[in-house]
């Protein structure tokens, strides 16, 4: 089963969160230790509306120890910003989550209340589900994966996966150009294209791709097996193929690695 199929199950699990805010310890086998922040907030489109609502769920691991205070803070700030936007940076997770919810609720009502006033009888519920967790630690990097699901009407929502790679030296987010040596693009694009076939279990899915000569998109994760590039829904394939991961083993990257 493809790795991207797990995302759908993961989103379903997020939707089952109770309406609460809690902070619980999270086990970790690396040097950086994490806790988990969970919240689920929901408000109706209008007072008395029992059908339409905006719902926001957040399940976010965040670093608490295992490095200096400044490094932990930098990592935490980068994770919160990646999950909730630039305005959330340097804010406490609870405050950032509340602000995200309130801003999204305001937009939801701004768009949908006029529809309700005009007598629109269709479903007008929106939903944002966001989850993040540590993926791997090694080569001086902490890799972190963010999964988000957004529904704002229509046939289906949209799942997005984002890789965040943090320096263990100072906590800043590493860009692709810091992972690879200068002049890496041509070789990396060739390796991605060669490895694309391995992302699928059957030929028919591979044949359904929009493009087969793929290029780096800057959305990647460092993992135990190698470097994985993430192609989200509609990026290189139909929605039905989900999120696609293309992993290049470390051994094939040796000539262009800078770490």
C-alpha positions as a LaTeX table, in Angstrom:
\begin{tabular}{lrrr}
\hline
Residue & $x$ (\AA) & $y$ (\AA) & $z$ (\AA) \\
\hline
Unk1 & 0.00 & 0.00 & 0.00 \\
Unk2 & 1.35 & 3.41 & $-0.89$ \\
Unk3 & 2.66 & 5.64 & 1.84 \\
Unk4 & 0.28 & 8.39 & 0.72 \\
Unk5 & $-2.73$ & 6.21 & 1.45 \\
Unk6 & $-1.81$ & 6.41 & 5.14 \\
Unk7 & $-2.54$ & 10.15 & 5.07 \\
Unk8 & $-6.23$ & 9.50 & 4.51 \\
Unk9 & $-6.43$ & 7.22 & 7.52 \\
Unk10 & $-4.44$ & 9.77 & 9.49 \\
Unk11 & $-6.94$ & 12.55 & 8.68 \\
Unk12 & $-9.82$ & 10.33 & 9.74 \\
Unk13 & $-8.16$ & 9.83 & 13.11 \\
Unk14 & $-7.75$ & 13.58 & 13.58 \\
Unk15 & $-11.46$ & 14.12 & 12.99 \\
Unk16 & $-12.27$ & 12.01 & 16.02 \\
Unk17 & $-10.61$ & 14.35 & 18.54 \\
Unk18 & $-12.78$ & 15.45 & 21.48 \\
Unk19 & $-13.44$ & 19.16 & 21.97 \\
Unk20 & $-10.69$ & 19.89 & 24.44 \\
Unk21 & $-7.23$ & 21.29 & 24.85 \\
Unk22 & $-4.60$ & 19.11 & 26.43 \\
Unk23 & $-0.87$ & 18.83 & 26.60 \\
Unk24 & 0.61 & 15.37 & 27.01 \\
Unk25 & 4.14 & 14.00 & 26.97 \\
Unk26 & 5.28 & 12.18 & 23.86 \\
Unk27 & 7.94 & 9.49 & 23.74 \\
Unk28 & 10.90 & 9.96 & 21.44 \\
Unk29 & 13.94 & 7.81 & 20.82 \\
Unk30 & 16.20 & 10.69 & 19.76 \\
Unk31 & 17.94 & 13.48 & 21.60 \\
Unk32 & 15.17 & 16.02 & 21.03 \\
Unk33 & 12.18 & 15.38 & 23.28 \\
Unk34 & 8.64 & 16.36 & 22.36 \\
Unk35 & 5.25 & 17.08 & 23.85 \\
Unk36 & 1.94 & 17.10 & 22.00 \\
Unk37 & $-0.59$ & 19.90 & 21.85 \\
Unk38 & $-4.15$ & 18.92 & 20.92 \\
Unk39 & $-7.23$ & 21.04 & 20.41 \\
Unk40 & $-10.54$ & 20.85 & 18.56 \\
Unk41 & $-12.66$ & 23.98 & 18.19 \\
Unk42 & $-16.00$ & 24.39 & 16.43 \\
Unk43 & $-18.64$ & 27.11 & 16.05 \\
Unk44 & $-21.84$ & 27.21 & 13.97 \\
Unk45 & $-22.28$ & 29.40 & 10.93 \\
Unk46 & $-24.95$ & 31.34 & 12.79 \\
Unk47 & $-26.56$ & 31.15 & 16.20 \\
Unk48 & $-28.98$ & 28.24 & 16.30 \\
Unk49 & $-27.56$ & 26.57 & 13.17 \\
Unk50 & $-27.22$ & 22.87 & 13.99 \\
Unk51 & $-26.06$ & 21.81 & 10.52 \\
Unk52 & $-23.37$ & 24.18 & 9.28 \\
Unk53 & $-20.21$ & 24.93 & 11.25 \\
Unk54 & $-16.51$ & 25.65 & 11.00 \\
Unk55 & $-14.30$ & 23.07 & 12.75 \\
Unk56 & $-10.58$ & 23.28 & 13.45 \\
Unk57 & $-8.47$ & 20.40 & 14.83 \\
Unk58 & $-4.79$ & 20.60 & 15.71 \\
Unk59 & $-2.48$ & 17.80 & 16.88 \\
Unk60 & 1.05 & 19.12 & 16.98 \\
Unk61 & 4.23 & 17.66 & 18.43 \\
Unk62 & 6.66 & 20.36 & 19.54 \\
Unk63 & 10.21 & 20.14 & 20.95 \\
Unk64 & 10.75 & 20.83 & 24.65 \\
Unk65 & 14.24 & 19.60 & 25.51 \\
Unk66 & 17.36 & 17.88 & 24.24 \\
Unk67 & 19.20 & 21.01 & 23.05 \\
Unk68 & 19.87 & 24.53 & 24.28 \\
Unk69 & 16.91 & 26.77 & 25.02 \\
Unk70 & 17.56 & 28.96 & 21.98 \\
Unk71 & 17.68 & 25.98 & 19.63 \\
Unk72 & 14.48 & 24.48 & 21.07 \\
Unk73 & 12.74 & 27.85 & 20.75 \\
Unk74 & 13.89 & 28.29 & 17.14 \\
Unk75 & 12.66 & 24.79 & 16.25 \\
Unk76 & 9.34 & 25.38 & 17.98 \\
Unk77 & 8.85 & 28.74 & 16.26 \\
Unk78 & 9.58 & 27.24 & 12.84 \\
Unk79 & 7.16 & 24.36 & 13.42 \\
Unk80 & 4.36 & 26.64 & 14.61 \\
Unk81 & 4.90 & 28.99 & 11.65 \\
Unk82 & 4.85 & 26.10 & 9.17 \\
Unk83 & 1.63 & 24.77 & 10.70 \\
Unk84 & $-0.32$ & 27.98 & 11.39 \\
Unk85 & 1.28 & 30.74 & 9.32 \\
Unk86 & 3.82 & 33.52 & 9.76 \\
Unk87 & 1.66 & 35.48 & 12.22 \\
Unk88 & 1.85 & 32.54 & 14.65 \\
Unk89 & 5.64 & 32.67 & 14.96 \\
Unk90 & 6.94 & 33.23 & 18.50 \\
Unk91 & 3.47 & 32.83 & 19.98 \\
Unk92 & 2.44 & 30.16 & 22.47 \\
Unk93 & 0.84 & 27.24 & 20.64 \\
Unk94 & $-2.50$ & 27.68 & 22.38 \\
Unk95 & $-2.69$ & 31.38 & 21.47 \\
Unk96 & $-1.58$ & 30.70 & 17.90 \\
Unk97 & $-4.22$ & 27.98 & 17.51 \\
Unk98 & $-6.97$ & 30.24 & 18.87 \\
Unk99 & $-5.94$ & 33.05 & 16.51 \\
Unk100 & $-5.93$ & 30.67 & 13.52 \\
Unk101 & $-9.39$ & 29.45 & 14.46 \\
Unk102 & $-10.83$ & 32.94 & 14.93 \\
Unk103 & $-9.39$ & 34.24 & 11.65 \\
Unk104 & $-10.64$ & 31.21 & 9.73 \\
Unk105 & $-14.06$ & 31.42 & 11.40 \\
Unk106 & $-14.32$ & 35.08 & 10.38 \\
Unk107 & $-13.55$ & 34.20 & 6.74 \\
Unk108 & $-15.97$ & 31.27 & 6.85 \\
Unk109 & $-18.83$ & 33.45 & 8.04 \\
Unk110 & $-17.96$ & 36.29 & 5.67 \\
Unk111 & $-18.32$ & 33.95 & 2.68 \\
Unk112 & $-21.19$ & 31.73 & 3.82 \\
Unk113 & $-23.56$ & 33.97 & 5.78 \\
Unk114 & $-24.62$ & 35.88 & 2.64 \\
Unk115 & $-25.35$ & 32.54 & 0.95 \\
Unk116 & $-27.50$ & 31.47 & 3.89 \\
Unk117 & $-29.33$ & 34.82 & 3.80 \\
Unk118 & $-30.07$ & 34.29 & 0.10 \\
Unk119 & $-31.71$ & 30.96 & 0.88 \\
Unk120 & $-28.93$ & 28.62 & $-0.21$ \\
Unk121 & $-29.87$ & 25.16 & 1.11 \\
Unk122 & $-26.65$ & 23.25 & 0.43 \\
Unk123 & $-23.98$ & 22.20 & 2.93 \\
Unk124 & $-21.92$ & 25.15 & 4.13 \\
Unk125 & $-19.56$ & 23.56 & 6.65 \\
Unk126 & $-15.79$ & 24.09 & 6.52 \\
Unk127 & $-13.04$ & 22.10 & 8.21 \\
Unk128 & $-9.30$ & 22.41 & 8.85 \\
Unk129 & $-7.37$ & 19.46 & 10.29 \\
Unk130 & $-3.65$ & 19.94 & 10.98 \\
Unk131 & $-1.22$ & 17.44 & 12.49 \\
Unk132 & 2.56 & 17.42 & 12.81 \\
Unk133 & 5.13 & 15.02 & 14.15 \\
Unk134 & 8.83 & 14.27 & 14.17 \\
Unk135 & 9.87 & 12.12 & 11.24 \\
Unk136 & 13.59 & 11.43 & 11.73 \\
Unk137 & 16.74 & 12.75 & 13.37 \\
Unk138 & 20.18 & 12.32 & 11.85 \\
Unk139 & 22.96 & 13.97 & 9.81 \\
Unk140 & 22.60 & 17.07 & 11.97 \\
Unk141 & 18.95 & 17.47 & 11.01 \\
Unk142 & 15.56 & 17.00 & 12.66 \\
Unk143 & 12.95 & 16.28 & 9.99 \\
Unk144 & 9.32 & 17.03 & 10.75 \\
Unk145 & 6.17 & 16.26 & 8.75 \\
Unk146 & 2.99 & 18.33 & 8.63 \\
Unk147 & $-0.30$ & 16.89 & 7.38 \\
Unk148 & $-3.24$ & 19.18 & 6.73 \\
Unk149 & $-6.73$ & 18.59 & 5.39 \\
Unk150 & $-8.94$ & 21.50 & 4.31 \\
Unk151 & $-12.56$ & 21.36 & 3.25 \\
Unk152 & $-14.32$ & 24.51 & 2.07 \\
Unk153 & $-17.16$ & 22.95 & 0.12 \\
Unk154 & $-17.44$ & 20.90 & $-3.03$ \\
Unk155 & $-17.04$ & 17.20 & $-3.69$ \\
Unk156 & $-13.99$ & 16.69 & $-1.49$ \\
Unk157 & $-11.37$ & 18.46 & 0.58 \\
Unk158 & $-7.67$ & 18.77 & $-0.09$ \\
Unk159 & $-4.83$ & 17.03 & 1.74 \\
Unk160 & $-1.44$ & 18.75 & 1.90 \\
Unk161 & 1.81 & 17.32 & 3.27 \\
Unk162 & 4.78 & 19.56 & 4.03 \\
Unk163 & 8.30 & 18.61 & 5.05 \\
Unk164 & 10.14 & 20.80 & 7.56 \\
Unk165 & 13.86 & 20.13 & 8.08 \\
Unk166 & 15.48 & 21.81 & 11.07 \\
Unk167 & 19.15 & 22.27 & 11.84 \\
Unk168 & 20.24 & 20.68 & 15.10 \\
Unk169 & 22.98 & 23.30 & 15.25 \\
Unk170 & 20.77 & 26.36 & 15.62 \\
Unk171 & 17.16 & 25.31 & 14.90 \\
Unk172 & 16.71 & 27.18 & 11.62 \\
Unk173 & 14.78 & 25.61 & 8.75 \\
Unk174 & 17.16 & 24.14 & 6.19 \\
Unk175 & 16.59 & 24.99 & 2.56 \\
Unk176 & 17.31 & 22.58 & $-0.27$ \\
Unk177 & 20.43 & 24.55 & $-1.23$ \\
Unk178 & 21.89 & 23.83 & 2.22 \\
Unk179 & 21.37 & 20.07 & 1.86 \\
Unk180 & 23.05 & 19.76 & $-1.53$ \\
Unk181 & 26.24 & 21.05 & $-3.14$ \\
Unk182 & 26.14 & 23.88 & $-5.71$ \\
Unk183 & 25.08 & 22.68 & $-9.15$ \\
Unk184 & 22.95 & 19.86 & $-7.75$ \\
Unk185 & 19.72 & 20.58 & $-9.67$ \\
Unk186 & 20.37 & 18.61 & $-12.86$ \\
Unk187 & 21.50 & 15.49 & $-10.99$ \\
Unk188 & 18.67 & 15.74 & $-8.44$ \\
Unk189 & 16.01 & 16.08 & $-11.14$ \\
Unk190 & 17.42 & 13.05 & $-12.96$ \\
Unk191 & 17.36 & 10.97 & $-9.78$ \\
Unk192 & 13.80 & 12.03 & $-8.98$ \\
Unk193 & 12.62 & 11.02 & $-12.44$ \\
Unk194 & 14.42 & 7.67 & $-12.20$ \\
Unk195 & 12.94 & 6.97 & $-8.76$ \\
Unk196 & 9.39 & 8.06 & $-9.57$ \\
Unk197 & 8.43 & 4.60 & $-10.80$ \\
Unk198 & 9.18 & 3.11 & $-7.35$ \\
Unk199 & 6.42 & 5.24 & $-5.77$ \\
Unk200 & 3.73 & 3.01 & $-7.29$ \\
Unk201 & 2.68 & $-0.59$ & $-6.90$ \\
Unk202 & 1.12 & $-0.88$ & $-10.33$ \\
Unk203 & 1.77 & 0.42 & $-13.81$ \\
Unk204 & $-1.69$ & 1.94 & $-14.30$ \\
Unk205 & $-1.11$ & 4.49 & $-11.53$ \\
Unk206 & 2.26 & 5.45 & $-13.00$ \\
Unk207 & 0.62 & 5.86 & $-16.41$ \\
Unk208 & $-1.95$ & 8.24 & $-14.90$ \\
Unk209 & 0.69 & 10.84 & $-13.99$ \\
Unk210 & 0.42 & 14.30 & $-15.54$ \\
Unk211 & 4.21 & 14.37 & $-15.94$ \\
Unk212 & 6.87 & 11.68 & $-15.66$ \\
Unk213 & 9.97 & 13.87 & $-15.98$ \\
Unk214 & 9.60 & 15.49 & $-12.59$ \\
Unk215 & 11.66 & 18.22 & $-10.98$ \\
Unk216 & 12.46 & 19.23 & $-7.44$ \\
Unk217 & 9.72 & 21.28 & $-5.80$ \\
Unk218 & 11.52 & 22.15 & $-2.56$ \\
Unk219 & 9.12 & 20.06 & $-0.47$ \\
Unk220 & 11.21 & 17.29 & 1.03 \\
Unk221 & 12.04 & 15.26 & 4.13 \\
Unk222 & 15.25 & 13.73 & 5.31 \\
Unk223 & 14.56 & 10.15 & 6.38 \\
Unk224 & 16.45 & 7.04 & 7.44 \\
Unk225 & 16.29 & 5.61 & 3.91 \\
Unk226 & 17.24 & 8.82 & 2.08 \\
Unk227 & 15.68 & 12.09 & 0.96 \\
Unk228 & 11.96 & 11.95 & 0.14 \\
Unk229 & 10.27 & 14.53 & $-2.08$ \\
Unk230 & 6.58 & 15.16 & $-1.53$ \\
Unk231 & 4.22 & 15.88 & $-4.42$ \\
Unk232 & 0.79 & 16.91 & $-3.20$ \\
Unk233 & $-2.57$ & 16.25 & $-4.80$ \\
Unk234 & $-2.87$ & 17.61 & $-8.37$ \\
Unk235 & 0.82 & 18.54 & $-8.43$ \\
Unk236 & 1.94 & 15.74 & $-10.76$ \\
Unk237 & $-1.07$ & 13.40 & $-10.72$ \\
Unk238 & $-4.88$ & 13.24 & $-10.39$ \\
Unk239 & $-6.51$ & 13.70 & $-7.00$ \\
Unk240 & $-7.24$ & 9.96 & $-6.82$ \\
Unk241 & $-3.53$ & 9.12 & $-6.52$ \\
Unk242 & $-3.21$ & 11.15 & $-3.33$ \\
Unk243 & 0.07 & 12.51 & $-2.02$ \\
Unk244 & 3.09 & 10.97 & $-3.75$ \\
Unk245 & 6.47 & 10.38 & $-2.11$ \\
Unk246 & 9.60 & 9.88 & $-4.21$ \\
Unk247 & 12.53 & 8.65 & $-2.13$ \\
Unk248 & 16.14 & 8.79 & $-3.30$ \\
Unk249 & 18.46 & 6.54 & $-1.23$ \\
Unk250 & 21.41 & 8.16 & 0.49 \\
Unk251 & 23.84 & 6.07 & $-1.57$ \\
Unk252 & 22.57 & 7.62 & $-4.80$ \\
Unk253 & 22.94 & 11.15 & $-3.42$ \\
Unk254 & 26.55 & 10.94 & $-2.19$ \\
Unk255 & 28.00 & 13.01 & $-5.05$ \\
Unk256 & 25.73 & 16.01 & $-4.44$ \\
Unk257 & 25.20 & 15.96 & $-0.66$ \\
Unk258 & 26.53 & 18.83 & 1.42 \\
Unk259 & 25.64 & 17.32 & 4.81 \\
\hline
\end{tabular}
